Amino acid sequence: MDLPVEDPDACSKHIQCPLKAGEVNTFKYKLDVDESYPSMQVNVKFALKSDDVLVACASTAVRLTDAEDNKVHDEF
């Protein structure tokens, strides 16, 4: 399932560009999940590109649950 990205330009709000080799950079992005999405486990993939060239990518497992389910899930 593709989720919409409000602002796909990371340099506009999320990090200071241009990035410099050898420096540590932190990218943070908040994604609101609509209540209409069903509870399920999904793999979330992020790809950072510069001029359509892949610079970095990451993938992680995420579990979507009902808002009433406050428990932290340690295992998938």
TORKE-848648 format. One record per residue (C-alpha): x, y, z; chain; residue in one letter; residue number from 1. Coordinates in Angstrom, 1 decimal, padded with zeros to 4 digits, always signed. Layout:
<rs>
{xx->X; yy->Y; zz->Z; unit->A; code->A; pos->NUM};
...
</rs>
This chain:
<rs>
{xx->+000.0; yy->+000.0; zz->+000.0; unit->A; code->M; pos->1};
{xx->+001.5; yy->+003.3; zz->-001.0; unit->A; code->D; pos->2};
{xx->+000.9; yy->+006.1; zz->+001.5; unit->A; code->L; pos->3};
{xx->+000.9; yy->+009.7; zz->+000.4; unit->A; code->P; pos->4};
{xx->+003.9; yy->+011.9; zz->+001.3; unit->A; code->V; pos->5};
{xx->+002.8; yy->+015.4; zz->+002.0; unit->A; code->E; pos->6};
{xx->+006.1; yy->+017.1; zz->+001.1; unit->A; code->D; pos->7};
{xx->+008.5; yy->+014.7; zz->-000.8; unit->A; code->P; pos->8};
{xx->+011.3; yy->+017.3; zz->-000.8; unit->A; code->D; pos->9};
{xx->+013.4; yy->+016.4; zz->+002.3; unit->A; code->A; pos->10};
{xx->+015.5; yy->+019.6; zz->+001.9; unit->A; code->C; pos->11};
{xx->+012.6; yy->+021.9; zz->+002.2; unit->A; code->S; pos->12};
{xx->+011.7; yy->+021.1; zz->+005.9; unit->A; code->K; pos->13};
{xx->+013.4; yy->+018.0; zz->+007.2; unit->A; code->H; pos->14};
{xx->+017.2; yy->+018.3; zz->+006.8; unit->A; code->I; pos->15};
{xx->+019.7; yy->+021.0; zz->+005.8; unit->A; code->Q; pos->16};
{xx->+021.0; yy->+020.6; zz->+002.3; unit->A; code->C; pos->17};
{xx->+023.4; yy->+020.0; zz->+000.7; unit->A; code->P; pos->18};
{xx->+024.5; yy->+017.0; zz->+002.9; unit->A; code->L; pos->19};
{xx->+028.3; yy->+016.7; zz->+003.5; unit->A; code->K; pos->20};
{xx->+030.2; yy->+013.4; zz->+003.3; unit->A; code->A; pos->21};
{xx->+031.3; yy->+012.2; zz->+006.7; unit->A; code->G; pos->22};
{xx->+028.7; yy->+014.1; zz->+008.7; unit->A; code->E; pos->23};
{xx->+025.9; yy->+012.4; zz->+010.6; unit->A; code->V; pos->24};
{xx->+022.5; yy->+013.6; zz->+009.4; unit->A; code->N; pos->25};
{xx->+019.1; yy->+012.8; zz->+011.0; unit->A; code->T; pos->26};
{xx->+015.9; yy->+012.6; zz->+009.0; unit->A; code->F; pos->27};
{xx->+012.6; yy->+012.7; zz->+010.9; unit->A; code->K; pos->28};
{xx->+009.2; yy->+012.4; zz->+009.3; unit->A; code->Y; pos->29};
{xx->+005.8; yy->+012.2; zz->+010.9; unit->A; code->K; pos->30};
{xx->+003.1; yy->+010.3; zz->+009.1; unit->A; code->L; pos->31};
{xx->-000.5; yy->+010.4; zz->+010.3; unit->A; code->D; pos->32};
{xx->-002.3; yy->+007.1; zz->+009.8; unit->A; code->V; pos->33};
{xx->-006.0; yy->+007.5; zz->+009.1; unit->A; code->D; pos->34};
{xx->-008.4; yy->+005.6; zz->+011.3; unit->A; code->E; pos->35};
{xx->-009.9; yy->+003.9; zz->+008.3; unit->A; code->S; pos->36};
{xx->-006.7; yy->+001.9; zz->+007.7; unit->A; code->Y; pos->37};
{xx->-007.2; yy->-001.7; zz->+009.0; unit->A; code->P; pos->38};
{xx->-005.1; yy->-003.2; zz->+011.7; unit->A; code->S; pos->39};
{xx->-002.2; yy->-005.1; zz->+010.1; unit->A; code->M; pos->40};
{xx->+001.5; yy->-005.5; zz->+009.8; unit->A; code->Q; pos->41};
{xx->+003.3; yy->-003.8; zz->+007.0; unit->A; code->V; pos->42};
{xx->+006.8; yy->-003.1; zz->+005.7; unit->A; code->N; pos->43};
{xx->+007.5; yy->+000.6; zz->+005.5; unit->A; code->V; pos->44};
{xx->+010.1; yy->+001.6; zz->+003.0; unit->A; code->K; pos->45};
{xx->+011.8; yy->+005.0; zz->+002.7; unit->A; code->F; pos->46};
{xx->+013.9; yy->+006.1; zz->-000.2; unit->A; code->A; pos->47};
{xx->+015.9; yy->+009.3; zz->-000.4; unit->A; code->L; pos->48};
{xx->+016.8; yy->+010.4; zz->-003.9; unit->A; code->K; pos->49};
{xx->+018.8; yy->+013.3; zz->-005.3; unit->A; code->S; pos->50};
{xx->+018.0; yy->+014.2; zz->-008.9; unit->A; code->D; pos->51};
{xx->+016.3; yy->+010.8; zz->-009.2; unit->A; code->D; pos->52};
{xx->+019.5; yy->+009.0; zz->-008.0; unit->A; code->V; pos->53};
{xx->+019.0; yy->+006.7; zz->-005.0; unit->A; code->L; pos->54};
{xx->+021.1; yy->+008.1; zz->-002.1; unit->A; code->V; pos->55};
{xx->+019.8; yy->+006.0; zz->+000.8; unit->A; code->A; pos->56};
{xx->+017.0; yy->+003.6; zz->+001.6; unit->A; code->C; pos->57};
{xx->+015.6; yy->+001.9; zz->+004.7; unit->A; code->A; pos->58};
{xx->+012.9; yy->-000.7; zz->+005.4; unit->A; code->S; pos->59};
{xx->+011.2; yy->-001.6; zz->+008.7; unit->A; code->T; pos->60};
{xx->+008.3; yy->-003.7; zz->+009.9; unit->A; code->A; pos->61};
{xx->+005.4; yy->-001.7; zz->+011.4; unit->A; code->V; pos->62};
{xx->+002.2; yy->-002.9; zz->+013.0; unit->A; code->R; pos->63};
{xx->-000.9; yy->-000.7; zz->+012.6; unit->A; code->L; pos->64};
{xx->-003.3; yy->-001.2; zz->+015.5; unit->A; code->T; pos->65};
{xx->-006.6; yy->+000.3; zz->+016.8; unit->A; code->D; pos->66};
{xx->-006.2; yy->+003.5; zz->+018.8; unit->A; code->A; pos->67};
{xx->-007.5; yy->+001.8; zz->+021.9; unit->A; code->E; pos->68};
{xx->-004.6; yy->-000.8; zz->+021.8; unit->A; code->D; pos->69};
{xx->-001.9; yy->+001.1; zz->+023.8; unit->A; code->N; pos->70};
{xx->+000.4; yy->-001.9; zz->+024.3; unit->A; code->K; pos->71};
{xx->+003.9; yy->-001.7; zz->+022.8; unit->A; code->V; pos->72};
{xx->+004.5; yy->-004.7; zz->+020.5; unit->A; code->H; pos->73};
{xx->+008.1; yy->-005.9; zz->+020.8; unit->A; code->D; pos->74};
{xx->+007.8; yy->-008.8; zz->+018.3; unit->A; code->E; pos->75};
{xx->+006.3; yy->-009.1; zz->+014.9; unit->A; code->F; pos->76};
</rs>
